[in-house]
Amino acid sequence: MTTYVTTVDSPVGPLVLTSDGTSLTRVLFDADVDPGWSTDPSPVLARAVAQLGEYFAGERTEFDLPLEPAGTPFQRATWLALREIPYARTINYGQLALRVGNPKASRAVGLANGRNPISIVVPCHRVIGADGSLTGYGGGLDRKRLLLDLERRVAGADEPQLTLL
């Protein structure tokens, strides 16, 4: 199977986007491009680049892209639950565990969250610690803070809002 790739500059640094030709498969920070990946044009990647540009410009609050992240069934369920967190809102790991149907799985959803291959589009940056603090983020806490601050400004909120179940 061919992997298509493009790199895009963003306010959080260069992003590497990959596609299987039909769906977006990865949005990665600080990633190297595999020389075996194809740089041929991909309509999915073109849409993803456009939508990310709109997101960073404050013109898009939801992504409308076909996604195909590679992961275990539990990881995929966690990533699906992440997509249900409203724009400019945050939840904690315990709430995310409840959303995937296993209230005792806070650590497991934390691990799945950390392995999210489609950053930003699948908003793992919207998950915070139980005490409201910013906790681990694959792209680094500075990027997480920037993404949450962008969403807060666009939504006109003073502080990121905690979504209660």
Order of alpha helices (4+ residues) and beta strands (2+ residues): beta-beta-beta-alpha-alpha-beta-alpha-alpha-beta-alpha-beta
